[in-house]
C-alpha cells in the first residue's frame, strides 16, 4: 500500500514514516500542500494522511484540490 503523508512538522513526518514503514507500507512524505499536489499529479496513492492546519494551504484546501 502506498501512503502519502503531508505535514509541516518534520517530527510528525519522521514518526509516521517510522511506524508505517515498520508495518511494510511504502511511504512518501512532504511538508506542504503544494508539494503534495505535485506528487499526487504524478503518482497514485492508496491513502493520504495530512495535517489539517499548515502554513499557506491547509488540509481542507488539499481535499478540494
Secondary structure as a PSIPRED ss2 file (coil, helix, strand):
# PSIPRED VFORMAT (PSIPRED V4.0)

   1 X C   1.000  0.000  0.000
   2 X E   0.000  0.000  1.000
   3 X E   0.000  0.000  1.000
   4 X E   0.000  0.000  1.000
   5 X E   0.000  0.000  1.000
   6 X E   0.000  0.000  1.000
   7 X C   1.000  0.000  0.000
   8 X C   1.000  0.000  0.000
   9 X C   1.000  0.000  0.000
  10 X H   0.000  1.000  0.000
  11 X H   0.000  1.000  0.000
  12 X H   0.000  1.000  0.000
  13 X H   0.000  1.000  0.000
  14 X H   0.000  1.000  0.000
  15 X H   0.000  1.000  0.000
  16 X H   0.000  1.000  0.000
  17 X H   0.000  1.000  0.000
  18 X H   0.000  1.000  0.000
  19 X H   0.000  1.000  0.000
  20 X H   0.000  1.000  0.000
  21 X H   0.000  1.000  0.000
  22 X H   0.000  1.000  0.000
  23 X C   1.000  0.000  0.000
  24 X C   1.000  0.000  0.000
  25 X C   1.000  0.000  0.000
  26 X E   0.000  0.000  1.000
  27 X E   0.000  0.000  1.000
  28 X E   0.000  0.000  1.000
  29 X E   0.000  0.000  1.000
  30 X E   0.000  0.000  1.000
  31 X C   1.000  0.000  0.000
  32 X C   1.000  0.000  0.000
  33 X H   0.000  1.000  0.000
  34 X H   0.000  1.000  0.000
  35 X H   0.000  1.000  0.000
  36 X H   0.000  1.000  0.000
  37 X H   0.000  1.000  0.000
  38 X H   0.000  1.000  0.000
  39 X H   0.000  1.000  0.000
  40 X H   0.000  1.000  0.000
  41 X H   0.000  1.000  0.000
  42 X H   0.000  1.000  0.000
  43 X C   1.000  0.000  0.000
  44 X C   1.000  0.000  0.000
  45 X C   1.000  0.000  0.000
  46 X C   1.000  0.000  0.000
  47 X E   0.000  0.000  1.000
  48 X E   0.000  0.000  1.000
  49 X E   0.000  0.000  1.000
  50 X E   0.000  0.000  1.000
  51 X C   1.000  0.000  0.000
  52 X C   1.000  0.000  0.000
  53 X C   1.000  0.000  0.000
  54 X C   1.000  0.000  0.000
  55 X C   1.000  0.000  0.000
  56 X C   1.000  0.000  0.000
  57 X C   1.000  0.000  0.000
  58 X C   1.000  0.000  0.000
  59 X H   0.000  1.000  0.000
  60 X H   0.000  1.000  0.000
  61 X H   0.000  1.000  0.000
  62 X H   0.000  1.000  0.000
  63 X H   0.000  1.000  0.000
  64 X H   0.000  1.000  0.000
  65 X C   1.000  0.000  0.000
